[in-house]
Amino acid sequence: MTAEQTWQWQISLEVKLRRVHGDSFQQFFSDVMELAHGDDFVRTRPHGSLGDKGCDGYLRSSGELFQCYGKLHDAALNVATVTGKMADDYAKAAAALSLLVQGWNFVHNLVDGLPVEVTLKLKELEVAYGHHRFGLVGPAGIAERVFGLPEREVIRLLGPAASAEDTKHMRLEEVAGVISAVIAGVDAELQPNAPPKPVPYDKMTLNSIPATWRTLLVSGSANAAYVQDYLNAHPDPETGSRLARIFRHRYDDLKAQRLPAGAIMTSLYEGITGIGSVSPVRQVAAHALLAYLFEACDIFEDHLAGEEA
């Protein structure tokens, strides 16, 4: 497992956690726990009217019970519903599974952070029911479990990841394919934006780009010039400006939702690669295209609002 593959797998895990929800999130968490703990982890599921008794999985050796909450990324979060579910699920487990439960854990996929009310509810449960341990397992805890696995199991969960060697041998036809797919996926012609401006040296810092994405943008920048050459030589001279307008439109839409920089980058990346397993060849093409757009076109800000560029 190389450093570049590790960064790519972190992005792949974030994309996965943003996409899985409900039963599919529980399924993914159970897959991770079975690989990490073998038969010590007991995967559970409801059986008809018997329900799940507030248990989505159980570690036999420690008596830790896990209850999953997987939110659909684009759906609004109802805090009262979440905290109510925590109280109800714990009450069910404590009543029906008292012989098993020594610790109760709330497992979630909220990549951009938890409402403080969830932490408060967990503390309230801890104070009220001191005979049990209480814990949270979020994206960081899931990542710790995933990346503690052998490489073959990480690939099984997240698919392959591009290496530095893959980056050195980027396939330009793959870049052409993703550019054509992006442009073909837009129904209406967008209005032109202002011409691209030189990017300031500290653009990553200015936009608070997280470390994972900084590394992949730096890696992709090695191939950004090839993307520029491809667009300059394209038979349709408007392809480059059309591509820039599409991504500026997408970036403005994501920014208007007040998403953090990492979430915006992940969404733009997924808009290039599509949903599901992504081959290393396509990952390298997506890194190069994003680096080109970041350096030369219209995603993210090159100066703060109100400042001169």
C-alpha positions as CSV (number, residue, x, y, z in Angstrom):
1,M,0.0,0.0,0.0
2,T,1.7,3.2,-1.2
3,A,1.1,6.7,0.2
4,E,-0.7,7.7,-3.0
5,Q,-3.0,4.7,-2.8
6,T,-3.7,5.5,0.9
7,W,-4.8,9.0,-0.1
8,Q,-7.0,7.7,-2.9
9,W,-8.6,5.1,-0.6
10,Q,-9.4,7.8,1.9
11,I,-11.3,9.6,-0.8
12,S,-13.0,6.3,-1.9
13,L,-14.1,5.7,1.7
14,E,-15.5,9.2,2.0
15,V,-17.4,8.8,-1.3
16,K,-18.7,5.4,0.0
17,L,-19.9,6.8,3.3
18,R,-21.7,9.7,1.6
19,R,-23.5,7.3,-0.7
20,V,-24.5,4.4,1.6
21,H,-27.5,4.9,3.9
22,G,-30.1,3.0,5.8
23,D,-29.6,-0.8,5.4
24,S,-26.7,-0.4,3.0
25,F,-24.7,1.6,5.6
26,Q,-25.4,-1.1,8.2
27,Q,-24.3,-3.7,5.6
28,F,-21.1,-1.9,4.9
29,F,-20.3,-1.4,8.6
30,S,-20.9,-5.1,9.3
31,D,-18.6,-6.0,6.4
32,V,-15.9,-3.9,7.9
33,M,-16.4,-5.4,11.4
34,E,-16.4,-9.0,10.2
35,L,-13.1,-8.4,8.4
36,A,-11.6,-6.7,11.4
37,H,-12.9,-9.1,14.1
38,G,-13.9,-12.4,12.4
39,D,-16.4,-14.5,14.2
40,D,-16.1,-12.3,17.3
41,F,-18.4,-9.8,15.5
42,V,-22.0,-11.0,15.2
43,R,-23.9,-9.5,12.3
44,T,-27.6,-9.2,13.1
45,R,-30.7,-8.5,11.2
46,P,-34.4,-8.2,12.0
47,H,-36.6,-11.3,11.7
48,G,-40.2,-10.4,10.9
49,S,-42.1,-9.0,13.9
50,L,-39.2,-9.8,16.2
51,G,-37.4,-6.7,15.0
52,D,-33.7,-6.0,15.7
53,K,-34.2,-5.2,19.4
54,G,-32.0,-2.1,18.9
55,C,-29.0,-4.2,17.8
56,D,-27.3,-3.9,14.4
57,G,-24.2,-5.9,15.5
58,Y,-22.4,-7.2,18.5
59,L,-18.8,-7.9,19.7
60,R,-18.9,-11.0,21.8
61,S,-15.6,-10.6,23.6
62,S,-16.3,-7.1,24.9
63,G,-20.1,-7.0,25.0
64,E,-20.2,-4.0,22.8
65,L,-23.4,-3.5,20.9
66,F,-23.6,-1.3,17.7
67,Q,-26.6,0.7,16.4
68,C,-26.3,2.2,13.0
69,Y,-27.6,5.5,11.6
70,G,-26.9,6.0,7.9
71,K,-28.2,9.2,6.5
72,L,-28.7,9.8,2.7
73,H,-26.1,12.4,1.9
74,D,-28.4,14.8,0.2
75,A,-31.3,14.4,2.7
76,A,-31.9,17.0,5.4
77,L,-30.9,15.9,9.0
78,N,-33.7,16.0,11.6
79,V,-31.8,16.3,14.8
80,A,-34.9,15.4,17.0
81,T,-35.4,12.3,15.0
82,V,-31.8,11.2,15.4
83,T,-31.7,11.8,19.2
84,G,-35.1,10.2,19.6
85,K,-33.8,7.1,17.7
86,M,-30.8,6.9,20.0
87,A,-32.9,6.9,23.1
88,D,-35.4,4.4,21.7
89,D,-32.8,2.0,20.4
90,Y,-30.8,2.0,23.6
91,A,-34.0,1.4,25.6
92,K,-34.9,-1.5,23.4
93,A,-31.5,-3.1,23.6
94,A,-31.2,-2.6,27.4
95,A,-34.6,-4.2,28.0
96,A,-34.4,-7.1,25.5
97,L,-30.6,-7.8,25.5
98,S,-29.6,-7.2,29.1
99,L,-27.6,-10.4,29.2
100,L,-25.4,-9.3,26.3
101,V,-25.0,-5.5,26.5
102,Q,-22.0,-4.1,28.4
103,G,-21.4,-1.2,26.0
104,W,-23.7,0.7,23.5
105,N,-22.3,2.5,20.4
106,F,-24.0,4.8,18.0
107,V,-22.5,4.3,14.5
108,H,-23.0,7.0,11.9
109,N,-21.9,8.2,8.4
110,L,-22.1,11.9,9.0
111,V,-18.9,12.9,7.2
112,D,-19.3,16.6,7.7
113,G,-19.8,16.4,11.5
114,L,-22.4,15.6,14.1
115,P,-24.9,18.0,15.6
116,V,-23.9,18.8,19.2
117,E,-27.3,17.5,20.3
118,V,-26.2,14.0,19.4
119,T,-23.2,14.2,21.7
120,L,-25.3,15.7,24.4
121,K,-27.8,12.8,24.1
122,L,-25.1,10.3,24.4
123,K,-23.8,12.0,27.5
124,E,-27.3,12.0,29.0
125,L,-27.6,8.3,28.4
126,E,-24.2,7.8,30.0
127,V,-25.1,9.8,33.1
128,A,-28.5,8.1,33.4
129,Y,-27.3,4.5,32.8
130,G,-23.9,4.4,34.4
131,H,-23.8,0.6,34.4
132,H,-23.2,0.6,30.6
133,R,-20.4,2.1,28.5
134,F,-21.4,4.5,25.7
135,G,-19.5,5.3,22.5
136,L,-19.6,6.9,19.1
137,V,-18.2,5.3,15.9
138,G,-18.1,7.8,13.0
139,P,-16.2,8.1,9.7
140,A,-12.9,8.4,11.6
141,G,-13.5,5.3,13.6
142,I,-14.6,3.4,10.5
143,A,-11.5,4.6,8.6
144,E,-9.3,3.4,11.5
145,R,-10.9,-0.1,11.2
146,V,-10.7,-0.2,7.4
147,F,-7.1,0.9,7.1
148,G,-6.0,-1.5,9.8
149,L,-7.0,-4.3,7.5
150,P,-4.6,-6.1,5.0
151,E,-4.5,-4.4,1.6
152,R,-6.4,-7.2,-0.1
153,E,-9.4,-6.6,2.3
154,V,-9.2,-2.8,1.7
155,I,-9.5,-3.5,-2.0
156,R,-12.4,-5.8,-1.3
157,L,-14.2,-3.0,0.5
158,L,-13.2,0.0,-1.6
159,G,-11.9,-1.3,-4.9
160,P,-8.4,-0.7,-6.3
161,A,-6.5,2.6,-5.9
162,A,-4.2,4.4,-8.4
163,S,-0.5,4.3,-7.5
164,A,2.2,6.8,-8.4
165,E,3.2,4.4,-11.2
166,D,-0.4,4.7,-12.6
167,T,-0.1,8.5,-12.5
168,K,3.1,8.4,-14.5
169,H,1.3,6.5,-17.2
170,M,-1.9,8.4,-17.5
171,R,-4.0,7.4,-20.5
172,L,-5.1,10.5,-22.4
173,E,-7.9,8.6,-24.0
174,E,-9.4,8.1,-20.5
175,V,-9.2,11.9,-20.0
176,A,-11.0,12.4,-23.3
177,G,-13.6,9.9,-22.2
178,V,-14.4,11.6,-18.9
179,I,-14.5,15.1,-20.6
180,S,-16.9,13.8,-23.2
181,A,-19.0,12.2,-20.5
182,V,-19.1,15.4,-18.5
183,I,-20.1,17.6,-21.4
184,A,-22.7,15.0,-22.7
185,G,-24.3,15.0,-19.3
186,V,-25.3,18.6,-19.4
187,D,-28.6,19.3,-21.1
188,A,-28.5,23.1,-21.5
189,E,-25.7,25.3,-22.7
190,L,-24.4,27.4,-19.8
191,Q,-23.7,31.1,-20.1
192,P,-20.0,32.1,-20.4
193,N,-18.0,33.1,-17.3
194,A,-15.1,35.6,-17.1
195,P,-11.9,34.3,-18.7
196,P,-9.7,32.1,-16.4
197,K,-7.2,33.9,-14.1
198,P,-3.8,32.8,-12.9
199,V,-4.1,30.9,-9.6
200,P,-2.4,32.3,-6.6
201,Y,0.3,30.2,-4.9
202,D,-1.8,29.8,-1.7
203,K,-5.0,28.9,-3.3
204,M,-5.2,25.5,-1.5
205,T,-4.7,27.3,1.9
206,L,-7.2,30.1,1.0
207,N,-9.9,27.5,0.2
208,S,-9.1,25.3,3.2
209,I,-8.5,22.3,0.9
210,P,-8.0,19.2,3.3
211,A,-4.8,17.3,3.3
212,T,-6.1,14.3,1.4
213,W,-7.2,16.4,-1.5
214,R,-4.1,18.6,-1.5
215,T,-2.0,15.4,-2.0
216,L,-4.2,14.2,-4.9
217,L,-4.3,17.7,-6.6
218,V,-0.5,17.9,-6.4
219,S,-0.3,14.4,-7.9
220,G,-2.8,15.3,-10.6
221,S,-0.9,18.5,-11.4
222,A,1.8,16.4,-13.0
223,N,-0.7,15.5,-15.7
224,A,-2.6,18.8,-15.9
225,A,-0.5,20.1,-18.8
226,Y,-1.6,17.0,-20.8
227,V,-5.2,17.9,-20.2
228,Q,-4.5,21.5,-21.4
229,D,-2.7,20.2,-24.5
230,Y,-5.6,17.9,-25.2
231,L,-8.2,20.7,-24.9
232,N,-6.0,23.1,-27.0
233,A,-5.8,20.5,-29.8
234,H,-9.5,19.5,-29.6
235,P,-11.3,19.7,-33.0
236,D,-14.1,21.7,-31.2
237,P,-12.3,24.9,-30.0
238,E,-15.1,25.6,-27.5
239,T,-14.6,22.3,-25.6
240,G,-12.2,23.8,-23.0
241,S,-14.4,26.9,-22.2
242,R,-17.5,24.7,-22.2
243,L,-15.9,22.3,-19.6
244,A,-14.8,25.3,-17.5
245,R,-18.4,26.7,-17.4
246,I,-19.9,23.3,-16.5
247,F,-17.5,22.9,-13.5
248,R,-17.9,26.5,-12.4
249,H,-21.6,26.0,-12.4
250,R,-21.3,22.8,-10.3
251,Y,-18.8,24.5,-7.9
252,D,-21.1,27.5,-7.4
253,D,-24.1,25.2,-6.7
254,L,-22.1,23.2,-4.1
255,K,-20.7,26.4,-2.5
256,A,-24.2,27.8,-2.2
257,Q,-25.1,24.8,-0.1
258,R,-22.3,25.9,2.3
259,L,-20.5,22.5,2.0
260,P,-16.9,22.3,3.3
261,A,-14.1,22.3,0.7
262,G,-13.5,18.5,1.1
263,A,-17.2,17.7,0.4
264,I,-17.1,20.0,-2.7
265,M,-14.0,18.3,-4.0
266,T,-15.5,14.8,-3.4
267,S,-18.7,15.8,-5.2
268,L,-16.8,17.2,-8.2
269,Y,-14.7,14.0,-8.2
270,E,-17.8,11.8,-8.2
271,G,-19.3,13.9,-11.0
272,I,-16.3,12.8,-13.1
273,T,-15.9,9.2,-12.1
274,G,-19.5,8.3,-11.7
275,I,-20.9,6.1,-8.8
276,G,-19.5,2.7,-7.9
277,S,-16.1,1.1,-8.2
278,V,-13.6,3.3,-10.1
279,S,-10.6,1.8,-11.9
280,P,-7.1,3.3,-11.2
281,V,-7.0,4.5,-14.8
282,R,-10.1,6.6,-14.4
283,Q,-8.9,7.8,-10.9
284,V,-5.7,9.1,-12.5
285,A,-7.7,10.8,-15.3
286,A,-10.0,12.4,-12.7
287,H,-7.1,13.7,-10.6
288,A,-5.5,15.3,-13.7
289,L,-8.8,16.9,-14.8
290,L,-9.5,18.3,-11.3
291,A,-5.9,19.6,-11.0
292,Y,-6.3,21.3,-14.4
293,L,-9.6,22.9,-13.4
294,F,-8.2,23.9,-10.0
295,E,-5.1,25.5,-11.4
296,A,-6.3,27.0,-14.6
297,C,-10.1,27.3,-14.6
298,D,-13.0,28.0,-12.4
299,I,-13.4,25.8,-9.4
300,F,-12.7,27.4,-5.9
301,E,-11.7,30.9,-5.2
302,D,-8.4,32.6,-6.2
303,H,-9.0,35.5,-3.7
304,L,-11.3,36.3,-0.9
305,A,-14.6,38.2,-1.7
306,G,-13.9,41.9,-1.6
307,E,-10.2,41.5,-2.3
308,E,-8.5,42.4,-5.6
309,A,-7.3,39.3,-7.5
